[in-house]
Amino acid sequence: MASVRCVDAGMGYSSSNGFTVPGTGATNIPEQANYIRNLIEGADLVMSHILHFYHLAALDYINTDSSMLSGVAPWGNGKDNTSDMVSNPTADVLVGHYVQALNIRRKAHEFAAHMSGKQPCQPCFTPGGVTNAVITTTLTGNLMTLLGDNTSLAASNSGTNIRSFIKYVYIPDVKTVAAAFSSQLLYTGTETDAGSGCARYLAYGSFPDSSGVPYLSSGFLDATAANTANWGLSAFNPSLITESVKYSKYDDSCEGLHPSAGSTQPSPNKSGAYSWLKAPRYAGHSAEVGPLARVLVNAWSAVKGNTGTQHWLTAVVNFLGSVGLNTNHIPALRSVLGRHAARAIECDVIADKMVDWINALQTTSATGETYRHREIPRTGSGYGLTEAPRGALGHWITIEGKKIANYQCVVPTTWNARPRDVNGEVGPIEKALEGIKLDGTTESASARVKVGRIVRSFDPCIACAVHIVYPDKNKVVKFELPTLPSK
């Protein structure tokens, strides 16, 4: 989505704060195209959050020894089972939901594929809109059936429609895990194993409405202060993004550049460098991106009086209330469990909003207009922003002679897994691991699981962040992890 919005802007379509503006003008994308984009992006977010909890992170919390289960697990004995993991009878229930979640992910892909053609790589996105309209029977039939309308929400339908699974399976399972591990993995204001990270949160926003106003708002929240009265919330300003390469394997000429003027010149043998990731900074500091950042930015915006994000605060308060907490416990979400809770909250809120987008799409589908043509300009520039499931994603383009002269991306994992910057400040994941006390040797199961829980709560994707290609040779690349530089 960031890439198509980026090219939209570079080609001269109306853009505001990284979002292409829908409307009836020659430089707007059609409203129907905007709703289709939202629905596809929403389905991908819902699918990804379910994938992360059940199929990437759940085994950090469930004892998977086959002797502890009743034969429903689709795997053999787990390698790293620890004494604090959830065991039977709860383990059997969670493993059953692990299997059930595979089918719900398929339904989310099917939902989006009715509009995109296929998932997860969508061929329908194009500068100026999307390639196809959605017929009314698909809207009222396939899409609403898969998603679940308000009359079909029930625990008995959790295997039938996506929203019932979120409300009656996914959210209760997150609460089950939270109850079992809250003493370890919720932030308490002291140095614990909670994996709190840098406590600065950045959101670009996404899901623009018919006026271009995002349903997920943007902002920057500095929550480093112990007293929430001193938390600072400010409007997002894309000009404050820079990338440091002091400890990255790129030439020093790339240091401190804004992505619009970014340069990516590899320096694989650079002294002191320990990462192929650059170190993006916002206003000179590291910032966490992702579901926790989005939920905290939007909920705290409502705390400060923004009625436009009240639905996010309501969702957070409802979740906290259901586990015996209240708004005073919002700071506790700066943690491993907070990231899992934020995904569940966001998954529920976005899935509910998708019903509104389907209904809105019905009112615009009669025109059939999903694309407006523009010629590729001889020169142009622009940027596109979105909130990928993992976090804030931005693309920047420069066009010269009708060709791409420069194209730069700053992806979510680059924000979260970044190395130290030119000032020695660590990134969110490194910060979350600081102070962790390992039991026994670093090769113990408890040590591996402890570190894994923290890192996986960020849902990093190094493959998305780093690509090394040798187009002129068949070369196997060997990766070694050097010793990190001392403070």
Sequence and secondary structure as in RCSB ss.txt:
>XXXX:A:sequence
MASVRCVDAGMGYSSSNGFTVPGTGATNIPEQANYIRNLIEGADLVMSHILHFYHLAALDYINTDSSMLSGVAPW
GNGKDNTSDMVSNPTADVLVGHYVQALNIRRKAHEFAAHMSGKQPCQPCFTPGGVTNAVITTTLTGNLMTLLGDN
TSLAASNSGTNIRSFIKYVYIPDVKTVAAAFSSQLLYTGTETDAGSGCARYLAYGSFPDSSGVPYLSSGFLDATA
ANTANWGLSAFNPSLITESVKYSKYDDSCEGLHPSAGSTQPSPNKSGAYSWLKAPRYAGHSAEVGPLARVLVNAW
SAVKGNTGTQHWLTAVVNFLGSVGLNTNHIPALRSVLGRHAARAIECDVIADKMVDWINALQTTSATGETYRHRE
IPRTGSGYGLTEAPRGALGHWITIEGKKIANYQCVVPTTWNARPRDVNGEVGPIEKALEGIKLDGTTESASARVK
VGRIVRSFDPCIACAVHIVYPDKNKVVKFELPTLPSK
>XXXX:A:secstr
 HHHHHHHHHTT  EETTEE BSSSTTSB HHHHHHHHHHHHHHHHHHHHHIIIIIIGGGTB   GGGS S  SS
S  S   TTSB TTHHHHHHHHHHHHHHHHHHHHHHHHHHHSSSSS TTEETTEES    HHIIIIIIHHHH  G
GG  GGGTTT HHHHIIIIIHHHHHHHHHHHHHHHS  SSSSSS  TT EEEE  EEE TTS EEE  EEEE  S
SSGGG EEE   GGGEEEE TTBSB GGGTTB GGG    B TT TT  BSS EEEETTB  B SHHHHHHHHHH
HHHTT GGGHHHHHHHHHHHHHTT  GGGGGGGSSHHHHHHHHHHHHHHHHHHHHHHHHHHHHHGGG   B    
  SEEEEEEEEEETTEEEEEEEEEETTEEEEEEEE HHHHHS    TT    HHHHHHTT   SS TTSHHHHHH
HHHHHHHT   HHHH     TTS              
